Amino acid sequence: MKPPSFDYAAPETLDEVLDLLERVGDDAVVIAGGQSLVPILNLRLARPELVIDIRLIPELATYEISEKGLLAGAMTRVLEVEEHPDVDQVPGLHAALCQIAHPQIRSRSTIGGSVAHADPAAELPALLVALDGSIVLRSMARGERTVSADDFFSGPMMTARESDELVSSVSFPAHPGQVAVLEVVKRPGDFATVGVVVGYAISDGAISSPSITAFGVGGRPMRMTSAEEALRGASPCSESFQEAVELVRGEIAPLADAHASSEYRRQVTANLVERALVALS
């Protein structure tokens, strides 16, 4: 299939983008890498009046990796960050990036596009939630505002972004400990049937900063808060891990679909969490 007709604009400044979004609103869509939007347009699942291409705005393609984390402009290419020599300064970032689709797709996909698209089975939204990340939104009317990842994702491909706002940058803070990103897929490169992002640090022999996020199991990435609280201050041993795993089993209420049943997702999520906790110990 081919997309319905639409107007196309490729502004060269951020102000031009924001002006178009303010004037056109809900009838405009922003294209970054196009790896999600183009198939949606071809299937006619979206019928925008205007497609705004942001690839000509250099300030949106800048990024910085440091021991504090990753600050990425919306147009930052996934593969470029994956291959950066300092990518491991942000625990879990390389593991998440290299599991996104295939290298050819990652060479076009963008950090901002993946986050804005908010697919509940995608790796980057889950990592952003797990790391307590944030998103910077910009508009002509409200200027700049920062939204936490937990507040940004509201449902399947739904976010807190208003129709006149642009995702301008995304911040992934570095976790103080190691982070594991594990997932189950039907074929290499597919979206995750089930996935988890798990991290913790060790301080004075006890677990600190525990973080457990499941993805591919609901409408958005889900933090397993009861399991996190059980791990906080506990000894990194099999008994503590097993308690957390059982809490995950009880806390999660996965969706069922054509790919997997709810019970399958529940059990696999728990198994992946256990595997990650042990691997990080």
N, C-alpha and C positions, 0 to 999 in steps of 0.2 A: 504494500500500500504506500501511497504518497501522502504527505501532510496536506491539510487544507491551506488555502492561500493566506498569507500574512504579510504585513509590512516588516521590513528589516532595517535595523539601525546599528551602526558600529561607531559609537561615539569615541572620541579620543581623550576626553577628560572625565573625571569622576563627577563633576558638577553637571555635565551633560546627561550622564546616566541618571542621576537623581532627579533632574528636571523631567526627563521622560517618564520615570516611574511615578512622579507626582501627578503628571498630566494624564497618563493612561491607566495607572492603577492596576486593578484586577485583570484588565485585558492585555497586560504585558507580561512576558516571561523573560528571564535573564538566561543567556546561554554562556557557559564558561568553557568546559571541555566538550560538552555535548554528548557524553557517553550514555547518559540517562535520558536527557531531553529529546534527542533526535529520534530514538525508538518510540517514545511516547507520542511525538508529533506524527510519525509515520503511521502509527496505529490509530491516530485520531482520538486519542484519549485526552488530548488538550487541543483547544482551538483558539489560540491567542490572536489578538489583532496585531500585536507587535512583538517581535523577537529582538531583544537588545543584546548585542554581542559585546562583551567586555574585554576581549583579548587585546585590544589596542591600548589599554591603560596600564602603563608600566608599573605604577605604584602598587597595583593589585597583585603583581607577580613577584613581589619581594618577600623574603622570609629570612628568619634568623634562628639558628639552633645554638643553644648554649646549655650549660649545666642547669640553668633555670627552666628550660623547656623549649618548645617550638612556638614561635609566633609567625604565622603564615598568612600572607595576603590571599584573598579569595582565588586568585588565578595561579597560585603555586601548583606546579605539576607534581603528582604523586610520585612518579618515578624519579624525579630530580631529588626529592627529599630522601627517598629510599636509598639512593646511591650516594648520598652525602657522607663524607668520611666521619662526621660527628653525629650521625643519626642515633648511635647507641647512647648518647648523653641523655636521651629521653627514653627510659626503660619502657619497653612494650611497643614503641613507635615502629621500629623496623619490622617486628613480627606482625603487626597489624597491616602495614603497607604492603608487604610482600604476599599477603594472602588475598589482596584485592584482585579479582579477575586474572588477567594475563598481562605480561609486560607491555604488549602493544597497546592495550587499553590504558594501563597505568601511565604510559607516555603522554596520553591526551587528558586523562582524568585530572581533576583539580581538587585540592583540599576543600576549598569553599563550596564547590559544586556538590561534593559528596555530603557535606554537613547540611547544606541547604535542602538537598533532596530528601534527607531524613528517612531513608529506607530502614525499617526496623531490623533488617538482617545484615546491614552493612557494618564493616569493621570500624571505620573512623568515628561515626556517632557514638558507638559503644565505648571506644577508647576515650573519647572526649568526656563522656559521663563518668567513666571510671577514674579519670585523673582530675575530676572537678574543674574541667576546663571552662572556657567562656567564649562567647561570640560577640563581635562588635558589629552593630547594625548602624547604618547611616541613612538619613533622609533629609530632604530639604526642610521639612516642617519641624522635625524634632532634633536635628543635628545628629550627634553620635550618642548611642547608648550601648551599654555592655550587659549582656544577658548570660546568666550561668547556663551551662549545658543542661542541668537538671530542669531548669525552667524553659529552655528553648524547645526541647522536643516534647510535643503534646500528643502525638498519635502517629499512625502510619502516614508518612510523607506529609505531616502537619507540624508546623513550628509556630513560634511566637512572632515571627517576622510579619510585619504589616505590609500591605500591598505596595506602599510607596518606599519601602526600605530595601536596602542592599546589604547582603552579608559582605562586609569589607575585609574582615580578618578573623582568624580563629587562633585561640591560644591553648596549647597543650602543656600544662605545667609538668615538670619532671617529678615523678614519684620518688620518695626517699629510699625505697627499696627496689627490688626487682619486680618485673611485671611479666606475666605469661598471657598470651593470646592463643586460645585453642578453639577449634571449630570442627564441626562435622559437615561435610558437603557431599552431595551425590556424585559430582564430577569436579575435578580440579578447575578452579576458576568460577564455580557457581557461587551464588549467595549462600550464606550459611543456613543449613537447616536448624542448627543449634550452635551457639558460640558463647564463650565466656572470656572475660578479661579479669584476671586475678592478680593482685599485688599485695605485698606487705613488706615491712621492714622489721629488723630485730634490734631492740634497744634493751640493754642490760639483761639479755637472755629471754626477753618476752616480746611478743608480737606487738608492733605498733603500726599505725596508719593502714589497717586492713581495708582492702577494696575488692568487692566482688560484684561484677556486672554481667548479666546475661543478655544475649541478643539473639534475634531470630525466634523468640518465644512469645512475643506479644507485640503490641502496637508501637513500642518504643524500647530503647535499652532500659533495663531494669536493674537498679541496685538492690542487692540482697542485704538489707540493713540489719536484720536480726542475726544473720550469720556473721556479719562484720563485727557487731557488738560482742558476740560470743568469743570471737578471736582476739579482740582488743585486750592486751595485757596477759593473754594466755601463753603457755609454753608451746613452742612449735613442735608438737608431737602428734602421734597418730590419734590419740584420744581427743585432742582439741580439734584436729582436722575432721574427725568423724562427727563430732557434735555439730560443727559448722555445716557439713554436708547434709545432715539430717534436717537442719533448719532450712537449708535451701530447698530440699524436697517439700517441706511443709509450707514454705512461703510462696513458692512459685505457682502460678496458675496459667500454664502455657495454652496458647491457642492451638486448635487442630485445623489442618487444611489438607489439601491433596497430597502434600509431601510427607506429612507425619502426623501421628495422633498426639493428643495432649499428653498421654501417659508416656509415650516414647520420648517426647521432649523433656518431660520432667526427669526421667531417669538419666537421660544422656546429659542434661545440664548438671545434675548432681555428680555424675561420673567425671565429667570434665573439670568441675570445681575440685574434686578430690585429687585428680591427676595433677592439676596445676599447683595446688597447695603442697603436695609432696615434692614436686619438681623444684619448687622454690626454696625448700627447706635445706 
